[in-house]
């Protein structure tokens, strides 16, 4: 049964082919399976009374341990009131509500093996995943509230707050899309109404380090890739010849020596701006550094 439909589950978007685990609160508790089809709520294909999308799942797609097979057989023996073997359990095309499933596509093999070994392992994993989903929902709300907060300022004030806004957006993207949380970190951040602000406040001071910016400038000026990019050029500058006016051999000119005789010396290039800046930076570092006054910040959602 193929279907192009997608749905939202506890831990992200779900579609046919995804690997899932069912939450402990369902009759098909803590089972691992592959999504066969998604039938949206309100469509003729929706077969159940679930007030959510129907998700057809093959819970035999992965190989369980013998212990887990016995647990599943015992679970269905209790449900049906008669002795059932694992092979008799109706789990090859179970219809599940979308909000009872957690997407685990791409999970590491050793973690998947652990989930297939016992119901206890799967239950612990589900608990952690549900907590993480709660955290993601809160982070989404924090970012939305911050954007609404920004709308209360004038244009110039918003420009002045651009660095903070960018930091907020970067932290949100990293936390919800790249960072691998452990259980303790999720529990800690859920203590706060605004965990996004907590992490951004800790991260933002580190953004003051611009030590890599000099390397970026040198690299761009050396490769001159921007000349071939989508940037407006000054009149008379061509995309393939930004620096072609510079002679390969610098000119020579007579300069009098100590005796007053004309001596030709080769005129080297004037030190670059970056070289001058580096020299100035070294001079500053040799002097005693003075403490900087603390900066001010605008109030924002706590």
Secondary structure, DSSP 8 states (H G I E B T S, - for coil): -----EEEETTEEEETT-EEEE-TTSSSTT-EEEEEEEE-TTSTT--S--SS-EEEEETTSS---HHHHHHHHHHHHHHHTS---GGGS--TTEEEEGGGEEE-TT--HHHHHHHHH-HHHHHHHHHHHHHHHHHHHHHHHHHHHHHHHHTTS-HHHHHHTHHHHHHHHHHHHHHHHT----HHHHHHHTTSTTHHHHHHHHHHGGGG--TTHHHHHHHHHHH-GGGGSS----TT--TT-TTTTS-SS--EEEEE-TTS-EEEEE------HHHHHHHHHHHHHHS---------------
